């Protein structure tokens, strides 16, 4: 379903369709990602900071943002292959303004501190692919336990409410495995244009996630679905058999990578639809 190898092809296809040009994308980046995300209605005041989290493999540099007062459900955010950067800081802050304590991580901390992609989503994919290839199921599970454990130590995180986790592109499987790593704490899992959710291996992320107690939101890009049309059916059948609530939808006219506002194929209308469904999921599962 992904993927990392298709980013450039997707951009070229969208240019062909007249939906975005290289010049338009440059203008969007120049305007700054903060201008591209709609404001949160009734946004709460938030506190934000850069934090360092100790894991079994080293120290992860992350971004933590939460409501300035009180406690809120924790959310762990796994970025796409371009890693922790301004676009994901803005996305994390927006979620915190909606009432959540949000940790956005640098999954590549073992190799490089953020920003790991100097030009954000405009970075050539070949420059960041080795970072993604350095991670595996074991690193994902180990990190998930460390990050959720850190969140549980924060005064701003509600201890009597489940946590959520969400992932983009390669982060989709990471979010699935977070639920498998700490099933007693994760109540909601969201994947946006997740790559590799379904494999033919016994440790496929979708099989590991099916052994949890979470609720799921799986938003699939139209071109990912065209490349792997049976994945959505496998996901639906797997979660139905596990009796786990799962909203699984193919987003029309949305190319792989459509959610982050610095993406070549950012689709604001469909990104906002996915965002609204995320808030519905969290309002139900983390109440």
N, C-alpha and C positions, 0 to 999 in steps of 0.2 A: 504494500500500500504506500510507499513513500516516494517522491521520496527525495533523499539528498541528491540523487543523480538527476532529478528532473527539474530542479529550480530554474536553470537557465532555459531549458526547453519550454517551461511554463511561461517565463517572461516573454520569450519570442512569440509564443502562441497568442498571448494577450496583446502584444503589439500588433500582430497580424489581424486580430479581431477589432483593433482600434480602441481597446479598453484602457490601455496605458501605453505611453511612449517613454523611451529612455529620458527624453527631455522633461516630461511630466514627472517622472519618478525623481529626477534630480531636483526639480522644484519642490516636490513634497519633502524631500530630505532637508533641503535648505530651509524650509519653513519651520522645521523642528517638530518632533513627534508629539510634543505636548499639545500643539495646535490641532492635531489630527484626531484626538480622542474627545468625544463629547463629554461635557461636564456631568458630574453625578448630581442628580436632583437630591436636595436635602443632604448634601455631603457632610460627614462629620469631620471635625478637625483631627488631624493625624500627626503622629510623631514618626520620623524616619531616621534611619542610621545605617551605616555600613558596619557589619559585624563579622567576626572571625569565629568559626565553629570547629572545634576539635573533633576529628573523626579517627577511626583506627588507622587511616592511611595518611593523615596529615592535618592541615588546617585549611578549611574551605572559606573563601571570601564570599560573602553573601550580602543581600540587601534586605533589611527588616523594616516594615512599616505597619503601624497599628493605630487604632483610635487613641487619642490623647488621654482619654479618661475611661475608666471601667475595664471590663474584660470582654473578649470577643472570641469566637471560634477561630482556631488556627487553620491556616491554609499554606500548604507547601506547593510552590510553583516551580516546575521544571521547564526551562526555556528550550527553544529549538536548537539546532546545530550551531547557530551563531552566538549562542550563549547569553550570559548576563550583560545587558547593555541598556542604554537610555530607554529604548522602546519597552523593555520588560520592566524597568523601574516605573515607568509611567503606568503600565498595566497593573503592576502590583499596588501602586499608590491609589489608583482608581478603585481597586477592590477593597483596600483598607478604608477608603472614604465611604464605602458601602456597608462597613461594619464588620470587618474581619482583620485578624492579626496575620499578616502575610509575610512569608519568608520566600524570597526569590533567590535561588542558589546559582553558583557557578559550578556546573557539573564537571568542569575540566580543571578543577583546582590542583589536581595531582601534577598537571603538566604546565599550567599557565594561569596567572591571575587575570581576572577580568579587567578590561575588555579583551576577550579572546578573539574577537573579530573586529578589527579596527574600524572598518567601514560598515559595521552592523550587517544587515541583511544584503547589502550591496557587495559584501566581500565575496570573491570568487570561491566557489564551493570546494575546489581542490585545496585551498589553504586551510580549511577547517575540518575536512573529512578525517584526517589522521587523529584529531582530537576525539571525534565520536568513536573511531575504531579502537581507541585505547580503553573504552569502557565495556563492561559486560554484565551479565546477570548478577554476579557476585558483588561487583562494585555498586550496582544499583541498589541492591538489597542492603548492603552495609551502610551506604550513605543515607538511605531512607530511614533506617533505624536511628542513625546519629542525628539527622535533621529533625525528625519528629520528637526525639528525646530532648533536643535543645528547646524546641518550641514549648514542650511541656514544662520547662523550667522558667518560662517567662511569665511575669506577673500579669501581663496584658492578655494572656491566653486563658480562656475559660477551661477549667479542668473537668467541669461537669457536662461538657458538650463535646460531641465528636468533632474530628478535624476533617478538612477536605484536602484534596490534592488534585492538581491539574497539570497537564503536559501538552506541549506543542511539538509536532513533528516527531523527532526521536524521543521527546519527553513524554509522548503518549504511553509507550511501554513502561517508562520509568514510573509514571503515575499508577499504572496497573500493578506494578511490582511493589510500589509503596504500600498499597492496600494489602498485598500478600505478606509483606514484611512485618507490618504492625496492624493486623486485622482488628484488634480490639480498640484501636484509636481512630481508624479511618472510617468515616460514615459516607463519604461522597467522593467520587472519582470522575474527572472530566478529561476527555482527550479531544484535541482539536487538530485536524489533519495529521493524526498520529500515524507514524510509519512503523510497520512491523508488529502490529497488534496481534495478527494471526500468522502463525507459522505451522509447519508440520512436525515440529519438535515437541516432545513431551513437556518441556518447560516453556512452551509458548506463553507469552504474557496473558492472552485471553483465558487460558486454562488456569493459570495461577490466580488471576483475578476472580475467577468463578468460585474459588474456594474461600471467598471473603464474605463479609456481611454488609457490603457497601451498596449504595445506589450509584448508577452510572449515567453519564451523558457522553455520547460518542458522536462527534460531528465530523463527517467525512467529506473531503473535497470531491467535487464532481469528477475531476480527472483522475484522482486516485481510485475512485469507484470504477471508472472505465477501464483502468489497468487491472484491477482485481475485483471484478463484479460480485464474486461469491463471498468475499470477506464479511460484508454486512449480514448476509444470511447466516454465516457461521456464528457471528457474534450474537445475533438475535436468538438463534437456537441454543447456544451455550448458556446465555444468561437466563433464558426462559426455563431451561432444565434445572438450573441452579436456584430458580425462584428468586432471582435478584432483579429489582426494578432497573430497567435500562431504556433510555431514550436514545435510539440509534437512527440517525438521519443523514442522508446525502444532501449536501448544500449545493443547489443548482447555481451554475455560473461562478462557483467558487473554486479557484485553483489551489493546489497544495501550497500552504503558506499564507492563506488569505487573512489570518487574524492579526498578527503583529503589524502595527502601523508603519513600520519601516520596511515592510516587505515589498518586493517588486509587484506582487499581485494582490496587495491589500485591497479588500473589498469591504468598504465601510458598511454598506447595508447588511451584508451577510455576517460581517464581524459583529455588528450590533445585535443581530438576531441570536448569534451564538452566545454573546455576552448576556443577553436577557435570559436565555435558557440556563446559563450557568447560575445566575442569581436565583432562579426558581429552584434549581437543584439544591443549592446551599440552604435556601430558606426552608426547604422540607427536611433535608437530611441532617442538618446541623442545628436544628431548633432545640 
